[in-house]
Amino acid sequence: MDSILDSLMKTEFISICVRDPRLHKDDFWHTHIDYEICLHTNSMCFRKKSSCVRRRYSEFVWLRHCLQQNALIIELPKLPPWNPFFSLNNMEQVNQRMKGLQEFLEIVLQTPLLLSDSRLHLFLQSELSMTKMEKCALGQTRYTVAHAIQRASSSYINRFPLEDTDKASCDSDCESSSSSGLGLNVDTPMRGSPLPFFESSSRDPDLFSSLSESPSEQQHIEP
């Protein structure tokens, strides 16, 4: 049995990269920045083997808080510090934050206990808001965690080469981290300037339109 687990630990991989920061205009006065999170894996811990979603800094803060509550004995990695003088036009600051966010996720994905948290899977592979992720994880929605992940957009899947399932390949700025395989399955331009602007809109406007139970969460100001 031990040899089987050792073999799984050696052959499984989780590749994660944070890239493509985009500036969104919420209204005349407020903007925020989000990042593309791309995951490619052959780990049995993940229902979807390739996915890309977009998340903003405040959602990373939420995720860390959730993981800390669920794993009190584990010292979680720190996020890049919140900077009151953070400038969306300062490419060095944006790059440093993006790098710190990726390093945070890499360490989290190397921790078997954290891989069993359904909120981590929703964060990485669904398009739900923080409010909906929390409710879904608590079983307070009509759709399951697996359903939410399965219904997420797969328009970015072709960003990953799929010809070899036991080797991760991503862009040159993508780092890989290993999975222990002991987590539970989930059932129950940055090289261009300036940043493009996008009108802010809901991340999942039609995803669960017939299942929506709650109003949209309040807009955050933090980029």
N, C-alpha and C positions, 0 to 999 in steps of 0.2 A: 504493500500500500504506500509506504514511504517513497519507494522508487517511482511509483506512478505520479505522486505529487511533485517530486523533484523534477520529473520529466516535463510536467505541465508548466512548472515555474520557468524552465529553461526555454520552452518553445512558445509560450504565450507572450504577447506584446500589447502595449497600448501606446499609440503614437498620438500626441496632442500638440497642437500649435495655435497660438493666438496671433492674429495678423489683421491686415486690411482695416485699419481704423477709419471710421466714417463720422462725419460731423452732421448732426441732425438739427434742423431748426424747428423748435417747438412752437414758438410764437415770435413776435417782434423783438422781445427782450431776451428770451431764453433759448439756449442751445445745449446739446449734450453730444457726447461722443460714445460710440459703441465699437465693439471689436468682433471679428469673426473667430469662432472657436471651432476648429476642425479636429475631429477624432477619427482614428482608424485603428481597428483592433481585431484580434481573433479570440479575445478572451470570452470565456463562457459567462462572465459577469455581465456582459452587455448584450441586450436584445438586438440592437442595431450595430452592425460592424463598421459602418462608415456614416458620418453625419457632420453637418456644419450648421451652427446656429450663431446668432448675434446676441451679445450680452454687454451691458454697460457696467461701469465701476460699482455703482450702488448695488447691483445684483451680485457681484462678487462678495461685497461686504455682507449681504444677506446670507449667501451660501456659507461663508466662514462661520457666521453666528449659528446657523443651523447645525453644521458639523460639530461645532464645539459643544453644543447642547447634547448631542447624541453620543459623543465620545469624550467624556470628561477626563479620562485617564491619558488621553493622547495630547501631546503638545503640537498644536497645528502650526504650520508655517505662517509667517506674517504676509500680509498684502502690502503692496507699495503704499506708503503713507499718503493720507489725504493731504492735499496741498491747497491752501486757500488762495494761492496765487497761480494755480494751475492754468496755463494758457493753451487753448486749443490750437493756437497758431505757432506754438513753440514745439517744433518737431522733435527736439531732443527730449523734452519732458514727456511727450506722447510716446516716444520710443522706449524710454526708461520705464514708464508705467506698463506698457505692453509686455516688455520683457519680464517685469516682476509678476504680472498676472499669469504668464505662462509658467514661470518657475513655481508659483503657488500650486497650480493645477498638477504639475508634474509630481510634486511631492505628495499631494493628496492621493493621486492615482497609484502611488507606490505603497499605500497603507491599506491592507486588506480589510480592516474593520470599517473604514470609511466607504468602501465599495458596496457595502450592504445598505447604505442610506439612499432611499428612493429619491430624495430631493437632489442628490448629486446627479443622478441619472436624468432627472427632469431638467436640471440646469444645463447639462451637456447635450441633451438629445431631444428636447422638446422646445416649442416656441411659446410656452405658457409664461404668463407674468408671474411675479413673486407671489402675489395673492393666490393665484390659481394653482401654482406649484404646491404651496403650503396646504391648501384645501385638498388637492388631489392626493398628496402623501398621507393625509389624515383620513382618507376615505370619505370625504365630504362632497365629492362630485359624482356625477352619474357615469363618468368615464374613469377607467383605471389608469394606472401609471403606464402599463404596457400599451394601452390604446393611445394615450397622449403621445408617447414616443413614436409609435407606428404612424400616426397621422401627421407628424411633423414633416415639413417640406424636405424633399430629397433632391432638390434641384442642383445641389452642389456635389452630389456623390461622385460625379465624373472627375472631380478635382484629384481623386486618388487613383493610382494605377491598381487594377484589380487582378492582374495576371498572376500574382504570387500571393497566396493567402498567409504565408508564414514569414513574410518580410514586409515591414512598413516602409513606405516611401512617401515623402512629402516635399515641400519646398525646402530650399537651403536653410531657411530660418526656423525650421520645425525640428523640435527635439523629441526623442523617444524616451519612454519610461517603461519599466517592466511591471507586469502584474503578477501577483502571487497565485491568482486563480482561486483564492479561498473566499472571495466575496460571494454574495448571493445573487442569483439571477433575479431580474426585476419582473415580477409578475404581479403580486398582491399590491492714395497708392503710396507697405509703409515706405516705399522707396521713391515716392513721388510727392510733389508739393505744388500747390496747396491741397488740403484735404477737400474732397468733393462734398457738396451740401446735398442733403436729402430732406424732403419734408417729412416730419415725424408722423408716424401712423402706428396703429396697433400691430403688434407682431403676429397676432393670430386672429384677424378679423372674421374669417369664415370657418376657422378650424372647428370650433364647437359652438356655432351660432345657435344651434337647437338645444344645446346643453348648458348654456350660460346661466349661472346662478347668481353671479355677483357683479356689481358695477366695476368699472375700470379703476385700477389703483391710481392714487394721486401721483402726478408727475413729479419726478425728482429733479432737482436743479444740478446736483453733482454730475459732472461729466462721466 
